[in-house]
Amino acid sequence: MRSLEDMLALSPWTRGLSAEHLDRIRAAIMVREFEAGSTVCRKGDPASAWVGVVDGLVKIHSLSPSGKSVTFAGIPAGGWFGEGSVLKGEPLKYDIVALRDSRIALMPEATFRWLLDTSIAFNQFLLKQLNERLGQFIGMVEHDRLLEPDARVARALAALFNPHLYPVTEPHIQISQEELGYLAGASRQRVNRALRVLAGAGLIKVDYGLVTVLDLNGLQRYGI
């Protein structure tokens, strides 16, 4: 199981920080555990912390009063998110739900803003982070409206391997068909079919609860 120290070592935003910065960050971050299906943060909650996934998998989604749900992103271990809401000082506009048992790191807003005030490297990281996130969301809208289910599953998988947003070190991820269905907006049965199609195309290898990416560029371009 990955520790907070492991996560910080892999996080690109820590690489340009001084020992003083890192010591203060370690002392400030809180780590909490959430069971699968539980809510990490709710829509309307104050954005009082920058959020990271130490271990597990969460989704960012919104539920309408009529019960219609939309998933904006899946965040695997190693990912940090919510910086936009913290920067604007506004309530969250989405729910964060654990798709499996997860350990979540919470950097208090005060520490986040101190980093902004004292670290050029952190500011440079955030500029790229926000740009990557914007591109991800624009792509999600395009994929949802223009692509067939097989291609949506391919994009949902590829998004989990964005090297800036999610600094994974291995070409595979533990994810169930149900979890992937939440991210791609498809049923578990439809995801099963899509995975077989993508495996047949030589883009991925599928094992029980595990997907190995063989051709990331091919996944990103599938269906174009």
C-alpha positions in Angstrom: 0.0 0.0 0.0 1.4 3.4 -1.0 2.2 5.8 1.9 1.9 9.6 1.9 5.7 9.8 1.7 5.7 7.5 -1.4 3.1 9.8 -3.0 5.0 13.0 -2.2 8.1 11.5 -3.7 6.2 10.7 -7.0 4.4 14.1 -7.1 6.0 16.4 -9.7 5.0 19.5 -7.7 7.4 18.5 -4.8 10.5 18.4 -6.9 11.4 22.1 -6.9 10.6 22.6 -3.2 13.1 23.3 -0.4 13.5 21.1 2.7 11.6 23.8 4.6 8.6 23.6 2.2 8.6 19.8 2.4 8.8 19.7 6.2 5.9 22.1 6.6 3.8 20.2 4.0 4.3 16.9 5.8 3.3 18.4 9.1 0.2 20.0 7.6 -1.3 17.3 5.4 -4.0 15.1 7.0 -4.6 11.5 5.7 -8.1 10.0 6.0 -9.5 6.6 4.9 -12.8 6.2 3.1 -14.7 3.0 2.3 -15.8 2.2 -1.2 -19.0 4.1 -2.0 -18.5 6.7 0.7 -18.4 10.4 0.0 -15.1 12.2 0.4 -16.5 15.7 -0.1 -20.0 16.9 -1.1 -21.2 19.5 -3.5 -21.5 22.8 -1.7 -18.9 22.0 0.9 -16.2 24.7 1.4 -13.1 24.1 -0.6 -10.9 24.1 2.5 -8.2 21.7 1.2 -6.3 20.6 -1.9 -7.1 16.9 -2.3 -4.8 14.0 -3.2 -5.4 10.3 -3.6 -2.7 8.4 -1.7 -4.2 5.0 -2.5 -7.4 3.9 -4.2 -9.6 5.5 -6.8 -12.2 8.3 -6.6 -14.6 10.0 -9.0 -15.6 13.6 -9.4 -19.3 13.7 -10.3 -22.5 15.7 -10.0 -26.0 14.4 -9.4 -29.1 16.4 -10.5 -32.2 16.7 -8.4 -33.9 14.3 -10.8 -31.2 11.7 -10.2 -29.2 12.1 -13.4 -25.5 11.7 -12.8 -22.5 13.0 -14.8 -18.9 11.9 -14.0 -16.2 14.6 -14.7 -13.1 12.6 -14.0 -11.6 9.6 -12.3 -8.7 10.2 -10.0 -6.3 7.3 -9.4 -3.6 7.0 -6.8 -1.0 9.8 -7.2 -3.5 12.4 -8.4 -4.1 15.8 -6.8 -7.2 17.9 -7.7 -9.6 20.6 -6.5 -7.0 23.4 -6.9 -9.5 25.5 -8.9 -12.0 25.7 -6.1 -9.4 26.4 -3.5 -7.9 29.2 -5.6 -11.4 30.8 -6.1 -12.4 30.3 -2.5 -15.8 29.0 -3.6 -17.9 25.9 -2.5 -17.3 22.7 -4.4 -19.4 22.3 -7.5 -19.2 18.5 -7.5 -19.2 15.4 -5.2 -16.1 13.3 -4.6 -16.9 9.6 -4.1 -14.6 6.7 -3.4 -15.0 4.0 -6.0 -13.0 1.6 -3.8 -11.4 1.8 -0.3 -9.2 4.8 -0.6 -6.7 6.9 1.5 -7.0 10.6 0.9 -4.5 13.4 1.6 -5.9 16.8 2.5 -3.6 19.8 2.3 -5.2 22.7 4.2 -6.0 25.8 2.2 -3.6 27.9 4.4 -0.7 25.6 3.4 -1.7 25.6 -0.2 -1.8 29.4 -0.3 1.5 29.6 1.5 3.1 27.5 -1.2 1.6 29.9 -3.8 3.2 32.8 -2.0 6.6 31.3 -1.5 7.4 28.8 -4.4 7.8 29.8 -8.0 8.1 26.1 -8.8 4.7 25.3 -7.3 3.1 28.1 -9.3 4.6 26.8 -12.5 3.2 23.3 -11.7 -0.3 24.7 -11.0 -0.3 26.5 -14.4 0.4 23.3 -16.2 -2.0 21.4 -13.9 -4.9 23.7 -14.7 -4.1 23.7 -18.4 -4.0 19.8 -18.4 -7.3 19.7 -16.5 -9.0 22.1 -18.9 -7.9 20.0 -21.8 -9.2 16.9 -20.1 -12.6 18.4 -19.5 -12.9 19.8 -23.1 -12.0 16.3 -24.4 -14.6 14.7 -22.1 -17.4 16.9 -23.6 -16.2 16.1 -27.1 -15.9 12.4 -26.5 -19.3 12.2 -24.8 -21.0 13.8 -27.7 -19.1 12.5 -30.7 -17.7 9.0 -29.8 -19.1 5.6 -29.7 -18.9 3.6 -26.4 -15.8 1.6 -27.4 -13.9 4.9 -28.0 -15.3 6.5 -24.8 -13.9 3.5 -22.8 -10.6 3.9 -24.6 -10.4 7.6 -23.6 -11.5 7.0 -20.0 -8.6 4.5 -19.7 -6.1 6.8 -21.4 -7.1 9.7 -19.1 -6.0 7.7 -16.1 -2.4 7.7 -17.5 -2.0 11.4 -18.0 1.7 11.8 -16.9 1.2 15.2 -15.4 -2.1 14.8 -13.6 -1.5 11.2 -12.4 2.2 10.3 -12.1 1.9 6.5 -12.4 5.0 4.5 -12.7 3.6 1.3 -14.2 1.7 0.7 -17.4 -1.3 -1.0 -15.7 -4.0 -0.1 -13.3 -6.3 -2.0 -11.0 -9.8 -1.1 -12.1 -13.0 -3.1 -12.3 -15.4 -3.0 -15.2 -18.0 -1.3 -13.0 -15.5 1.4 -12.0 -14.5 2.0 -15.6 -18.2 2.2 -16.5 -18.7 5.0 -14.1 -15.9 6.9 -15.7 -16.9 6.2 -19.3 -20.7 6.6 -18.8 -21.4 3.0 -19.9 -22.9 -0.1 -18.4 -20.6 -2.9 -17.0 -21.7 -5.1 -19.9 -20.9 -2.5 -22.5 -17.5 -1.9 -20.9 -16.8 -5.6 -21.0 -17.5 -5.6 -24.7 -15.3 -2.5 -25.3 -12.4 -4.0 -23.4 -12.5 -7.1 -25.6 -12.5 -4.9 -28.7 -9.6 -2.8 -27.5 -7.7 -5.9 -26.5 -8.3 -7.4 -29.9 -6.9 -4.3 -31.4 -3.7 -4.8 -29.4 -4.1 -1.6 -27.3 -4.6 -3.2 -23.9 -4.3 -6.5 -22.1 -7.1 -7.4 -19.7 -6.7 -9.6 -16.6 -9.1 -10.0 -13.7 -9.5 -6.5 -12.2 -6.4 -5.3 -14.0 -5.9 -3.5 -17.3 -2.4 -3.1 -18.9 -1.9 -0.4 -21.5 0.1 -1.6 -24.4 -0.3 1.4 -26.7 -1.3 4.6 -24.9 -1.2 6.7 -28.1 -3.5 4.2 -29.8 -5.9 4.5 -26.9 -5.9 8.3 -27.1 -6.6 8.2 -30.8 -9.0 5.2 -31.0 -12.2 6.0 -32.9 -10.8 9.2 -34.6 
